[in-house]
């Protein structure tokens, strides 16, 4: 089931939490051109893992992307890899990134309301156990 979309400009949780980012040869050429360096220079500096099958990754699972700025914006947005272009956390089977991102984007009033609902639910469960 597809979840409600979020504002990606206020988040970057996928760049911090989501799995690895695999790059194609086309992605590598586009990124190298973006930096004004050769393909070999890009691979030497930015490829963090090569699988046994020869697939290249610029981000390993559960680490922050090397191209994410301190202001949570993508420093290679125009040249970002195909994996990044197609990823939206609300359309994934694993909802962990989405749920964390949704929580981080909640306004304080929404958080207080959610907390009140959870407290009330916990009280109801405690009463049923008695």
C-alpha positions in Angstrom: 0.0 0.0 0.0 1.3 3.4 -1.0 1.7 5.9 1.9 1.1 9.6 1.8 3.9 11.5 0.2 6.3 13.6 2.3 8.3 16.8 1.7 11.7 15.4 0.6 13.3 18.9 1.0 12.8 18.7 4.8 14.1 15.3 5.4 16.9 13.4 3.6 16.2 10.3 5.8 16.7 8.1 2.7 20.1 9.6 2.3 20.9 8.7 5.9 19.1 5.5 6.6 18.0 3.7 3.4 20.2 1.0 1.9 23.0 1.1 -0.5 23.1 3.1 -3.7 24.2 1.2 -6.7 25.5 3.1 -9.7 25.5 2.1 -13.4 28.3 3.0 -15.8 26.0 5.7 -17.1 25.5 7.1 -13.6 29.3 7.1 -13.0 29.9 9.0 -16.3 27.2 11.5 -15.4 28.6 12.1 -11.9 32.2 12.3 -13.2 31.1 14.9 -15.7 29.3 16.8 -12.9 32.6 17.0 -11.0 34.8 17.6 -14.0 36.9 14.5 -13.5 37.5 11.3 -15.3 35.5 8.1 -14.7 38.5 6.5 -13.2 39.1 9.4 -10.8 35.4 9.3 -9.8 35.5 5.6 -9.1 38.7 5.8 -7.1 37.4 8.7 -5.0 33.6 7.8 -4.6 32.9 4.1 -5.2 32.8 2.6 -1.7 32.1 -1.0 -2.6 32.3 -3.3 -5.6 30.2 -6.5 -5.3 31.4 -10.0 -6.4 29.2 -9.5 -9.4 31.0 -6.2 -10.2 28.2 -3.9 -9.2 29.5 -0.5 -7.9 28.1 1.3 -4.9 28.6 4.9 -3.8 26.7 4.4 -0.5 26.7 1.3 1.7 23.6 0.4 3.8 22.9 2.4 7.0 25.5 5.1 6.4 24.9 8.7 5.3 25.4 9.4 1.6 28.7 11.1 0.9 26.9 13.7 -1.3 24.5 14.9 1.4 25.3 18.4 2.6 25.1 19.6 6.2 21.9 21.4 5.2 20.4 18.1 4.1 20.5 18.8 0.4 21.9 16.7 -2.3 25.2 18.2 -3.6 24.9 16.2 -6.9 21.1 16.6 -7.4 21.3 17.3 -11.1 23.6 14.3 -11.7 22.2 12.0 -8.9 22.2 8.3 -9.7 19.2 6.5 -11.2 18.6 4.7 -7.8 18.1 8.1 -6.1 16.0 9.5 -8.9 13.5 6.6 -8.5 13.4 6.3 -4.8 10.6 7.6 -2.7 10.2 6.3 0.8 6.4 6.2 0.7 6.4 3.7 -2.1 8.6 1.0 -0.5 7.8 -2.4 1.0 9.9 -1.6 4.1 8.3 1.4 5.9 11.0 2.0 8.4 12.5 5.0 6.6 9.1 6.4 5.8 7.8 6.1 9.4 10.9 7.8 10.7 10.8 10.6 8.1 7.0 11.1 8.8 7.8 11.4 12.5 10.6 13.9 11.9 8.3 16.1 9.7 5.5 16.2 12.3 4.7 19.6 13.7 4.8 20.0 17.5 1.0 20.2 17.8 0.7 16.9 15.8 3.3 15.3 18.1 1.4 16.3 21.3 -1.8 15.0 19.8 -0.2 11.7 18.8 1.3 11.4 22.3 -2.0 12.0 23.9 -3.6 9.3 21.7 -0.9 6.8 22.6 -1.3 7.6 26.3 -5.0 7.1 26.1 -4.5 3.8 24.2 -2.1 2.6 26.9 -4.5 3.4 29.7 -7.3 1.5 27.9 -5.0 -1.6 27.5 -4.0 -1.3 31.2 -7.7 -1.2 32.2 -8.5 -4.3 30.1 -5.8 -6.3 31.9 -7.2 -5.6 35.3 
